Amino acid sequence: MKKRPNPKTGKRDRTALYGKCTRYRVKGIPGVKDRSFDALQDAKTWLAQAQTDARRGEFVDPRDGAISLKDYIATHWWPTQSGDPSTIERIEQRVRRHIVPHLGAQPLNAIGTEVLRHWKKRLEKDLGPTSIRLVWATLSSVLQAAVEDRRLGRNPCRSSTVGPPAATPGRVEAWPPERVLAVRAAMPDRYRLLLVIGAGLGLRQGEALGLSADDIDFEKEVVHVRRQVKMVRTKLCFALPKGRKVRDVPLPPSVARAIRQHMERFAPVPVTLPWDDPTPAETPVEAKHRRPRTYSLLVTGRERKAINRNYFNSYVWKPALAAAGVIAPLEEGSTDGARVWEPSREHGFHALRHFFASEELEAGESVVSLARWLGHSDPGFTLRKYSHFLPRAGARGTAAIDAIFA
């Protein structure tokens, strides 16, 4: 209705909006969009709440949360993500495979604990606890961004009534030396040094693949771990080690001898790869950072190129495990096309790293030194992961009790 009455009739005339919208509109709150209501009491209640939340800086307009999760990710969240390219690739896979197909059509403000319970039950049909925890953490980061963007009042992934499954209990088991030697004997000569590097230096698989002849200091008996070969969207590149931390590792004489013997048979090969990200650069700064670099790698494939870890795992590592009796061999007829082995995560290349840790602790090396050699930023993590490898754990406490009750 118009504010002033008609001079002729003395009554307020209808405006062009009469009958086309709600009757009472709340407006004038700084930073808050106008909102209309059918009932006056509803308008007054919302006005009081909105003013209080606005003064606290906690106001969330429910209309901003009406955007679908899929649209929010594509438009507002994903374009702002940055970091290690391989990490970004894994996050993108979780979103594309496990989040958007099930929750993408839901409005942000409709994703509550009940929706998450159904989603979690669906994930449990296809994924293990560890994978579910990673997917859950990714969704939580999306919804937390929506909270900070003032589209949600709270993050339902942090609810006390629903959450990801607990971490699978268990502890790392180290290979016995006999198994390490058996697998080494079953590997082709060209790749045998990789096992020695993994078990004798504790390097990760990518770090072993990226080790250069220039990284070996035979005089000071030390190995400089400066880079890794990693895969980003099926393409290889050089990058800093995990956590972007370089480190030095002691070089045992036996490992040094194995490296020298390998270099006599297979001379180091100069390999050129992009740095950190193999995708085309979009700016001069990216082009400068990603420019190709050349290193003389100790171990290369038959084509004198950097080794693709997927090829190595399927055609070198797992056949050697099968020959050594660690895993079951491929079934007859499965050697044609893709090689699909039974899951054997505990027997991956990382098992050599656990072997290295167990041997160092058994020999009496300190946890602090081991953490530095492994590239762990927190020695506490190393202790929690490998404490059961400490020699005669609990022996002194047992002796003290025996002294009392013997």
N, C-alpha and C positions, 0 to 999 in steps of 0.2 A: 504494500500500500504506500501511496505517496505520503510524505511527512506532513504536508500542509493540506487543510481541507479545501475543497472546491468553493470559491466565493459565491457561486450561484446556488449550490445545493447545501453547502455547509458540511459536507461529508468528504472523507478521504477517498480519492479515486484509486482504482487498481493500476498497478504498473504492468509493463509487458511481461514480467516474470510471474505474474499471479497464476497460481495453479501449476507452475512448471518446476518448482523446487520446494525444498523444505522451508519452514516458516521463520525460524530463528537462526540468526547467523552470529557466530562469535568471531570478532576480528580485532586487530589492534595490538596483539601480543607480539613483542619483538622476537623475530626468528621463528614464529609459529604461523603456519598457513591458516587462512580462514576456514571455518567449518560450520556447517549448517545442521540444524536439528528440527525435528517435528514438534517436540515438546519443550516448553520453556525450562522446566526443571532439569531436563537432560542437558540443555545448553549451559545452565548455571553450574551444574556439577562438573561438566567437562572444563568450563572456564576456570574454576577454582583449582582443579587438578593440573591443568596445563600451566597456569601461572606459577604454581608451586614448583613443578618440575622444571620450568624454564629458569626460575631463579637459582635452582640447584645445578643447572646445566645438565639435567637428566631427561629432558623431554624427548620422547620418541613418538613421532606421528605414525599411527598404525597404517596410514595410507602408504607410507614409504616402504613398509614391509610387505606390501601386496605384490611386489615384483616376484616372478618365479625364480627359484634357485638357479635354474639353467641360465636365465637372462642375467641374473646378478653376477654369476661367475664369468660369463662371456664378456659382459660390458664393463663391470666395475672391478672384479677381483683378479681375473687372470691377466689383464694387460699390465697390472702393477707388480707382477711377480718377477723376481730376479734372483740370481745366484748361480751356483754351479750348474752348467748345462745338463749334466747327467742326472742331477737331483731334480731339476725342473722336469726332465723327461719322465722320471718315475712318478712325480706328482701328477703330471698330465695323464698318465696311464691310469692311475687310481681314480681320477675324476671321470675320465671317459668310460672306464669299464664298470665301476662300482658305485658311483655317486649319481651322475646325471641320469643313467637309465632307470634308476629306481626312485629318485627324489627330485629330479630336474623339473618336473611339472608342478611341484608343490610351491605355493607362495612361501616366502621366507617366514612370515609370521604364523604359518600353519604347521611348521615343523616343530613338533613338541615331543615329549617323552614317549607318547604312545606310538607316534610315527617312527621314532628311533628304535623302539623295541621290535616292531615288525621288520624294519630294515636290518637290524642286527640278526634276527632269526633267518632272514633270507641269505645274508652273507655267510652264515655258518654252514650252509649247504655246499658252498664252493671253496671257502677259504679256511685256512688254519688260524689259530689264535694270533700268531705274530702278524700275519697279513691283515687280519681284521683290525688290529691295533693301529697299524700304519694308515689304513683307510680311514679309520675313525679320527685319527689325529689330523688328517687332511681336511675332513669335513668340519672338524672343530675349528681349524684355522680360518676356514671360509666364514663360518657363522660368527666367529669372534670379530672378524673384519666387519661384518654387517652390524654387530653391536657398536663398534667404534665409529661406524659410518652413520649411526643414529637411525638404523633401519630395524633393529631389534632391541628389546629391553634387556634380554639376557641370552646367554648361550646355552641351549638345551643340552649340548654335548657334555656340559659340566654339571649336569644334574646328579644328585646323590642317589637317585633311584634307577638309573640306567647308565651303563657304561660299557666299554670294550671288555672282552674276556681277559682274565688275569694272565700274566706272562707264564708260559709253560715252564714248570719247575724242571730242574736238571742242572747238570754241571758239565763242563767241557772235559772230554776224554782225549788223552794223548795217544797217538800211535806208539807201539813198541818199536825199538830200533830195527828189529827184524823185518817189520812190515815196510818201513821206509826203504831199506836196502832192496827188498823184493820188488817194490814198485819201481825203483830206480833201474834195476836190472831189466825190467820189462819195457822200459821206454826206449824209443829210438835214440841213437847216439846224439843226433842233432839237438834234441830237446832235454837230454838227461841233466844238463847243467841247471835247468830251471828247478828241478827237485832239490839239488844241492843248495841253491840259493835260498829256496823257501825254508828248508829244514835247517840249514847252517847259519843263515842270517836273519831269519824271521820276517822276510819281506812279504808283502801282499802280492797277489798274482800280478796286478797291473804294474807294481814297482819292479818285480822281477823281469817282466816283459820290456820295461823301459830302461833297464840298467845298461849303462854305456861303459866302454872300455876306459874312458876318462874318469869314471867314478871310482875306479879301483886304485887305491894307493897301497902298492905292495910294500913299500919301504916302511910306512907308518902303520901298516897292518890295520887299515880302516877302509870302510866302504861308505861313500857319500850317497845317500838316498835323496835324489834331487827331483825326480820326476816319475811319472807313471805313464803307461799307455792305456787310455780309456776309450770306451766306445760311446758315442752320442748319435743316436738315430742311425745305427748300423755303420757309421763311419768312425775311423780311428783318428785319434789326435794325441799329442803330448799334453800333459798337465802336471801341476804340482801334486805331490802325494796327498792322500786323504787328510782332510783338515788343513790343507795348504801349509803343511809343516815339513820342512826338510830336516834331515837328521844324519848322524854318523853312527855306524854299527861296527863293532870290532870284527876283524877279518881273521878267523882261525887259519892256521897254516894248511890244514887239510883242504879247506874251501879255496884258499889261494892256489894250491896245487891243482885242484880241479879246474879252476878258471884258466890257469896257464895251459893246461893240457887241452882244454876246449878251444882256446884261441889258436893253438898250433894246428888243430884239425879244421876249425871253422873260423876263419878270420872275421873280425868285427866288420859289420856292413853299415855304411852310412845310410841312414833312413831319414827322409824328410816328411814331416807331418805338420799340419796346423797346430797352433798352440791353444789349448783350453776349449776351443769350440770350432768344429769343422764347418759349420753353416756359414753362408756368405755374410760378410760384414755389411752393415747398413750405414755406418758412419766412419770417418777417418780414424777416430779413436779406436773403434772396434777393429778396423783393418790393421792398425799398428799393433794392437794387442794379440791378434790372432795370426800374425804373419808366420809362415812356415819356418820351422827350425829343424836343423839337421844334427843327428847324434849317431855315433858309431855303436850300434846295439850289439851286445854280446851274443844274443840268441835271436835268430830270425827264422822265418819259414823257408821252405824249399825254393820259393821264388825270390828269396833274398829281400823280403819285405817284413814289416812289423807283423807280429803274430796276432791274429784275431782270436780273442779268448774263447768265443763260441766254437770255432774250429778246433782249437787246442783241447777244450774240454771234451768234445764229442769224438774226436779222431785220434787223440794222443793220450790224454789223461785217463779217461774211463776204460779204454782198451787195456791200458797198463794195469789199472785196478783189477779188471777182470782176469788178466793173465796171472796176477799175483794172488788171486783168490779172495780179494777184498769184497768185490761185488759179483753178482751173477752175470755171466756173459749174455750177449744179445741172443734172442731166440733166433732160430733158423729162419731165414727169409727176411729178417729185419735189417740186413745190411744194405739192402737196396733203398735208395732214396734217403729220407731223413732217418737219422739214427736216434731212436727213442729208447733211452735207458731207463731203468727203474729209478725212482727218486733216491738219491744218496747224498743228501746235503751234508751229513756229518763226515763224508769222505771227500769233500771238495779240496781244492788246492789249499784252502785255509787251514786244513788239518796239519799241514807242515808248520804253520806258524804256531799252532798249539804245541807241537812236538818241540819246537825251539824253546818255547817258554818253559815247558816241563823240564827239559834238560838243564837249562840255565838255573832254575830254582833248585833242582836236585843237587847241582854242583855248588850251591851256597851263594849264588849271586843275589844282590839285594833287589827288592821289588822296585826301588827307585831307579836303579840302573836299567832293569828290564823294561820298565815303562818308557824310559828314554829311547831305548833301542827299538822298541815296538812302535814308537810314535804316538803313545798315549799321552794326552795332556794332563791326565789325573792319575797319579800312582794308585789312588784309592780304587779306581776302576780295575786296574791291573790286579790288585790284591783280591778284590771281590771275585774276579774271573778265574784266577789261577791259585788261590790260597791253598786249595787241596793238593797242589803239587809241592808245597813246602815239605822238606824232609822231616820225617818223624813228628808231624804236627801233633801236639798234645802230649808228647812224651815227657816233658818236664813236669807238667801238671800231674800226670799219672804217677810219676816218681814221688812227687810231694805227698800225694795221698797215701801211697804205699808206705812212706816213711812214718806215717801216723798210725796206720792200722795193721802194719805187717806184724 
